[in-house]
Amino acid sequence: MRFATWNVNSVKARLPRLLDWLGSTAPDVVCLQETKVGEDAFPAGEVTELGYETAAYGQGRWNGVALLSRIGLEDVRRGFDGEPGFPDPEARAISARCGGIRFMSVYVPNGRTPDDPHYAYKLRWLAALRDALVPDLAAGPVVVAGDYNVAPTDADVWDPALFTASTHVTPAERTALAELRALGLTDVPARPLKGDHPYTYWDYRAGMFHQNKGMRIDLVYATADVAARVTDALVDREARKGKGPSDHAPIVVDIED
């Protein structure tokens, strides 16, 4: 089985690239984030032509997550129990069973700055996600993949000194990730296609991508039974190149059936 996660930064703006990538990479399951469309506007028809079922959760111009699957979509859930809002719940999580594994696509709140109310919301959201995952982890294999908007360690940021007063690297955010892993989730490492760091995000500005000044904030967390089956995982840096890319690259993971 092959699965992937990708923050597409607008599925409509990235649709030709997404369709080409689906055709060439052929993942069985895809977790998408930041689709920026309502559910009715998600391009299910174009994706279905490539053999995928789709489940989308969106709210128009902001946020939005989706799952694509060639191996079935069962028990689809939009959001999760106890999910906080800002002030209302946002379209940031969707999950379903695909091929015997519950896949969840997550788009964690950005946090903006440590003194912004959105930062406190981010921490509440991660804590609620942790609590909501407990019954799913007891029920069987789970993959929680997506844009976590947190770099787990200093090695996951191109220059940690530049982020000391920013979100994505604060102790509280990293503790929240550690508490997720403590439930029994493994951070599946992906190999980079260039350089020594498996960055997944590069700012559009100032040639950051070409200088490889990035961050690893897109993550694949999996239960041990899934992590033990991983045969390869890579950051598809090629998908970040060219005209009109997302500012994120997909992570592609292969596991034994």
C-alpha positions in Angstrom: 0.0 0.0 0.0 1.1 3.5 -0.7 -0.3 6.5 1.1 0.6 10.2 1.1 -0.1 13.5 2.8 0.0 16.9 1.1 -1.0 20.5 2.1 -2.0 21.7 -1.4 -2.7 25.3 -0.4 -5.9 25.4 -2.5 -7.0 22.3 -4.3 -8.6 24.4 -7.1 -5.4 26.4 -7.7 -3.3 23.2 -7.6 -5.8 20.8 -9.4 -3.8 20.2 -12.6 -0.7 19.5 -10.5 -2.6 17.3 -8.2 -4.1 15.3 -11.0 -0.7 14.8 -12.7 0.9 13.8 -9.4 -1.9 11.3 -8.6 -1.4 9.8 -12.0 2.4 9.5 -11.7 2.7 8.6 -8.0 -0.4 6.4 -7.7 -1.0 6.5 -4.0 -3.8 4.3 -2.6 -4.8 6.8 0.0 -4.1 10.6 0.2 -4.6 13.0 3.1 -5.0 16.6 1.8 -5.0 19.8 3.8 -5.7 23.5 3.2 -8.1 22.6 0.3 -9.8 26.0 0.7 -13.1 24.9 -0.8 -16.5 24.0 0.6 -17.5 20.3 0.4 -19.8 20.9 -2.6 -16.9 22.7 -4.5 -14.3 20.0 -4.0 -13.3 18.6 -7.4 -14.5 15.1 -6.8 -15.4 14.5 -10.4 -11.9 15.0 -11.7 -10.4 12.9 -8.9 -13.0 10.1 -9.3 -11.9 9.7 -13.0 -8.5 8.5 -11.6 -10.2 5.8 -9.6 -10.5 7.6 -6.2 -13.4 7.9 -3.8 -13.4 11.2 -2.0 -14.5 12.6 1.3 -14.1 16.3 1.9 -14.7 18.7 4.8 -14.4 22.4 4.0 -15.6 25.9 4.7 -14.8 27.9 1.5 -11.8 30.1 1.4 -10.1 28.9 4.6 -8.8 25.6 6.0 -10.3 22.4 4.5 -9.2 18.7 4.6 -10.0 15.7 2.4 -9.3 12.0 1.9 -8.9 10.3 -1.4 -8.8 6.5 -1.6 -8.6 3.7 -4.2 -9.2 1.1 -1.5 -12.4 2.2 0.1 -13.7 4.9 2.4 -15.6 3.6 5.4 -16.9 5.3 8.5 -16.1 8.8 7.4 -15.9 11.3 10.3 -15.6 15.1 9.8 -14.0 16.7 12.8 -13.6 14.8 16.1 -15.3 14.6 19.5 -14.5 17.5 21.8 -12.9 19.5 19.0 -12.6 23.2 20.0 -13.3 26.1 17.7 -12.2 29.7 17.1 -15.0 30.3 18.2 -16.7 27.6 16.1 -15.2 24.3 15.0 -13.2 24.7 11.7 -12.7 22.2 8.9 -9.4 20.8 10.2 -9.7 17.0 10.5 -11.3 14.2 8.6 -10.9 10.5 9.0 -12.0 7.2 7.5 -11.1 3.5 7.4 -9.2 2.6 4.2 -7.8 -0.9 3.7 -8.1 -1.8 7.4 -6.4 1.4 8.7 -8.0 4.5 10.0 -6.5 7.5 8.3 -6.9 11.0 9.6 -5.9 14.1 7.7 -5.2 17.0 10.0 -4.5 20.7 9.5 -3.4 22.0 12.9 -4.1 25.7 13.6 -1.1 27.9 12.8 -0.9 29.7 16.1 0.2 33.0 14.5 2.3 34.3 17.5 2.8 33.0 21.0 0.8 35.9 22.5 -2.1 35.6 20.0 -5.4 33.9 21.0 -4.9 31.6 18.1 -1.9 30.1 19.8 -3.9 29.1 22.8 -6.5 27.7 20.4 -3.8 25.6 18.7 -2.8 24.1 22.0 -6.4 23.3 23.0 -6.9 21.8 19.6 -3.9 19.5 19.9 -5.0 18.4 23.4 -8.5 17.6 22.2 -7.0 15.6 19.3 -5.0 13.6 21.7 -8.1 12.8 23.8 -10.2 12.0 20.7 -7.6 9.5 19.4 -7.6 7.2 22.4 -10.6 5.1 21.4 -9.4 4.8 17.8 -5.9 3.7 18.9 -7.6 1.0 21.0 -9.6 -0.2 18.0 -6.9 -0.8 15.4 -4.2 0.6 13.1 -4.2 4.4 12.8 -2.3 6.9 10.7 -2.6 10.6 11.6 -1.0 12.6 8.8 -1.0 16.2 7.7 0.3 19.7 8.4 0.9 19.9 12.1 2.4 23.4 11.9 5.0 22.3 14.5 8.6 21.5 13.9 9.3 18.7 16.4 13.0 19.5 17.0 15.5 22.2 16.1 16.9 19.9 13.4 13.6 20.4 11.6 14.1 24.1 11.1 16.7 25.6 8.7 17.8 28.2 11.3 16.4 27.7 14.8 17.8 31.0 16.0 15.4 32.9 13.7 12.4 31.2 15.3 13.0 31.8 19.0 10.1 34.2 19.3 7.8 32.4 16.8 5.3 29.7 16.9 6.0 26.2 15.4 9.0 25.7 17.7 7.8 26.6 21.2 8.2 24.1 24.1 4.4 23.9 24.6 3.8 23.0 20.9 6.6 20.4 21.0 5.2 19.0 24.2 1.8 18.6 22.6 3.3 16.6 19.8 5.2 14.4 22.4 1.9 13.8 24.2 0.4 12.6 20.9 3.3 10.2 20.4 3.0 9.0 24.0 -0.4 7.5 23.1 1.5 4.9 21.0 2.2 6.9 17.7 5.5 6.8 15.9 6.9 9.7 13.9 7.6 8.0 10.5 10.8 9.6 9.2 10.8 10.5 5.5 14.0 10.8 3.5 14.8 14.0 1.6 15.3 13.9 -2.2 17.9 16.7 -1.7 20.2 17.7 1.1 20.3 16.3 4.7 17.0 17.5 6.0 13.5 16.2 5.1 11.9 19.7 5.0 8.3 19.7 3.8 7.6 23.5 3.7 9.4 26.4 2.2 8.2 30.0 2.2 7.4 31.4 -1.3 9.5 34.5 -0.6 13.2 35.2 -1.1 14.1 32.0 -2.9 13.7 29.9 0.3 13.0 26.7 -1.7 16.0 27.0 -3.9 18.2 27.6 -0.9 16.6 24.8 0.9 15.7 27.0 3.8 12.7 25.1 5.0 10.9 23.4 7.9 9.6 19.9 8.6 6.1 20.6 9.8 4.2 18.0 7.7 4.3 14.8 9.6 3.1 11.2 9.5 2.2 9.7 12.9 1.3 6.0 12.8 0.7 3.2 15.3 3.5 0.7 15.7 1.8 -2.0 13.6 1.8 0.4 10.6 5.2 1.9 11.3 6.8 -1.6 11.4 5.4 -2.2 7.8 7.0 0.9 6.3 9.4 0.0 3.4 10.1 3.6 2.3 9.0 7.2 3.0 10.2 10.3 1.2 9.5 13.9 0.8 8.5 14.4 -2.9 10.5 17.6 -3.4 9.8 17.4 -7.1 6.2 18.3 -6.5 7.3 21.6 -5.0 9.1 22.7 -8.2 7.8 24.4 -11.3 5.1 26.9 -12.0 2.4 27.6 -9.3 3.3 25.0 -6.7 2.0 24.6 -3.2 4.5 25.9 -0.5 4.4 22.3 0.9 5.8 19.1 -0.6 3.9 15.8 -0.2 5.2 12.9 1.9 4.8 9.5 0.2 4.9 6.3 2.3 5.1 2.7 1.2 4.1 -0.1 3.5 3.9 -3.9 3.1 0.4 -5.2 2.5 
